[in-house]
Amino acid sequence: MQQENRAGVPPQRSAPPEEHLISMAEKGPFCSAACTCGWRGPARRARSLARRDAAAHQEA
């Protein structure tokens, strides 16, 4: 349950950061990229493909 402020309005989510910071994560044989804006790339077996997904996201 969300907490409400005195005006009865639930708190709002903060805006995503304007700068896109990409991180790479490995889980078992898979690698995926994620961004601070909320974007997540698909899990890939090849790190090079995950890096390519991240580069394409930053260009967009």
N, C-alpha and C positions, 0 to 999 in steps of 0.2 A: 504494500500500500504506500502511495506517495505522500510525502508530507506537504502541506500547503502553507503558504505564507499568510500573513494577517489579512490580505485582501482576498483570500480564498482561491488564489491562483497557484496551480502546481508549479514547481521549479522547472525552468526550461533547460534543455541541453545547451552546452556551450557550442559555439560555432567551430567547425573543424579548422585546424591551422591552415594558413594560406600556403606555407611551404610544404612541399611533398617530400617526406622523408621515408625512404624505402628500407625495409629490413627483410632479410632472408631467413627462413626457418626450415630446418630439416627434421623430418619425422620418419624414422625408418629409412626406406629407400627413396622417399619422396622429398622434394624441395619445393617451397612455394615462397612467393613474395607478398608482402603486405605493406600498405602505405598508411601514414598518419591520417589521411583523409577518409579512411574506412575501406578503401579498395583492397581487394584480395585477389591474387592471381590463382589459377588452378594449380593443383599439385602436379609436379612433373618429376619424372625419373632422372632427367638430365638437368643439371644445374644451369647449363648454358641456356636452356629454353626458359627457365624461371627468370634468369637475368634478362633475357630478351623481352619477356612479358613486362617486367618492371621498367625497362627502358621505353617500351611503347607507351606505358601508362604515363611516364614523366613527360613524354613528348606531346601527349594529348591535352 
